[in-house]
Amino acid sequence: MGHEVFEPSEELMLQSRTASGRAEFIENMINLRDPIKNFNEQITNVTYTLERMRVSIPGAENVDGSFNKFIVFIKERKILIDEALITHVNLNELLNKVAHPNQMADFIKALKKLSLCEIYQSENWAKLHNSVLCVYRDFLSKLEAALERN
């Protein structure tokens, strides 16, 4: 592809301390939100029309969102990572809901999509934190493999 997909982030270093309780888990998840959405400027600085974006994302309504721009970027280059994209969408949804107690039902749905609901219900915060990081790692591995194929 010729350039990095994500901007470097020191916030990932904050993940080295495993969550020991709910509050620490939430803090860690909040700190993970930026690195998973902090795409390189070569992706985020592109301006798309709604029509062009909808070719890659039917029903899209936000042409300015960095994640939507990433999806268009990937799909226009015919990089096949559909399964990884779904995982990334679900992880992004989880991280957006974690800090909002009024959206607990949506948070639980996001956990279920990532098969993490049982760990959450057991209140094993260290295991849940580690599991979320594994989901992120697996996404990055699949993305890297797809990029190497193209």
C-alpha positions in Angstrom: 0.0 0.0 0.0 2.9 2.3 0.5 2.1 3.8 3.9 0.9 3.1 7.4 -2.8 2.7 8.0 -2.8 3.9 11.6 -1.1 6.8 13.2 1.4 5.9 16.0 -0.3 6.0 19.4 1.2 6.1 22.9 -2.3 5.3 24.2 -1.7 1.7 23.4 1.0 1.6 26.1 -1.7 2.3 28.6 -3.0 -1.1 27.9 0.0 -2.8 29.5 -1.6 -2.6 32.9 -4.4 -5.2 33.1 -7.7 -4.1 34.5 -8.3 -5.2 38.0 -11.8 -3.8 38.4 -14.8 -2.4 36.4 -13.6 1.2 36.6 -10.1 0.3 35.4 -11.6 -1.8 32.6 -13.7 1.1 31.4 -10.7 3.5 31.6 -8.7 1.1 29.5 -11.4 0.8 26.9 -11.8 4.5 26.7 -8.0 4.7 26.1 -8.3 2.1 23.4 -10.9 4.1 21.4 -8.5 6.6 19.8 -5.9 4.0 18.5 -8.5 1.9 16.7 -9.9 5.0 14.9 -6.8 7.1 14.5 -6.2 6.4 10.8 -3.4 7.9 8.8 -3.9 11.3 7.2 -3.7 9.7 3.7 -6.9 8.0 4.6 -8.7 10.6 6.6 -7.9 13.7 4.5 -9.6 12.3 1.5 -13.0 14.0 0.7 -15.7 11.7 -0.5 -19.1 12.4 -1.9 -22.0 10.6 -0.3 -22.7 8.8 -3.6 -19.1 7.5 -3.8 -19.1 6.4 -0.2 -22.4 4.6 -0.6 -20.8 2.4 -3.4 -18.6 0.9 -0.6 -21.0 1.4 2.3 -24.7 1.2 1.3 -26.8 3.5 3.4 -23.8 5.5 4.7 -24.8 8.9 6.0 -21.5 10.3 7.3 -18.9 11.2 4.7 -16.6 12.7 7.4 -16.2 9.8 9.7 -12.7 8.3 9.7 -13.9 4.8 10.0 -16.2 5.2 7.0 -13.2 6.7 5.0 -11.1 3.7 6.1 -13.8 1.2 4.7 -14.0 3.1 1.4 -10.2 3.2 1.2 -9.9 -0.6 1.8 -12.8 -1.5 -0.6 -11.7 0.8 -3.4 -8.3 -1.0 -3.4 -10.1 -4.4 -3.4 -8.4 -5.4 -0.2 -10.4 -8.4 1.1 -10.8 -8.1 4.8 -14.6 -8.3 5.2 -14.4 -10.6 8.3 -11.8 -8.3 9.9 -13.9 -5.2 9.1 -16.9 -6.7 10.8 -14.7 -7.4 13.9 -13.4 -3.8 13.8 -16.9 -2.4 13.5 -18.0 -4.5 16.5 -15.0 -3.5 18.5 -15.5 0.2 17.7 -19.2 -0.1 18.7 -18.2 -1.8 22.0 -15.6 0.9 22.8 -18.1 3.7 22.0 -20.7 2.2 24.4 -18.5 1.2 27.3 -18.5 4.6 29.0 -22.2 5.3 28.6 -24.3 3.6 31.3 -27.5 4.8 29.6 -26.5 2.6 26.6 -26.0 -0.6 28.5 -28.3 -2.6 26.3 -26.2 -1.6 23.2 -23.0 -2.4 25.1 -24.3 -5.9 26.0 -25.2 -6.4 22.3 -21.7 -5.3 21.3 -20.2 -7.8 23.8 -22.4 -10.6 22.4 -21.2 -9.8 18.8 -17.6 -10.3 20.0 -18.5 -13.4 22.1 -17.5 -11.6 25.3 -20.8 -11.4 27.2 -20.1 -14.4 29.5 -16.8 -12.9 30.6 -18.5 -9.6 31.3 -21.2 -11.3 33.3 -18.6 -13.1 35.4 -17.0 -9.8 36.2 -13.6 -11.1 35.3 -12.2 -7.7 34.3 -8.7 -8.8 33.7 -9.8 -11.6 31.4 -12.3 -9.3 29.6 -9.6 -6.6 29.1 -7.2 -9.3 27.7 -10.0 -10.7 25.5 -10.8 -7.2 24.0 -7.1 -6.7 23.3 -6.9 -10.1 21.6 -9.8 -9.1 19.4 -7.9 -6.0 18.4 -4.7 -7.9 17.9 -6.5 -10.4 15.7 -8.0 -7.6 13.6 -4.6 -6.1 13.1 -3.1 -9.4 12.1 -5.9 -10.0 9.5 -5.5 -6.5 8.2 -1.7 -6.9 7.9 -2.1 -10.2 6.0 -4.6 -8.6 3.6 -2.4 -5.7 3.0 0.6 -8.0 2.3 -1.5 -9.9 -0.3 -2.2 -6.7 -2.2 
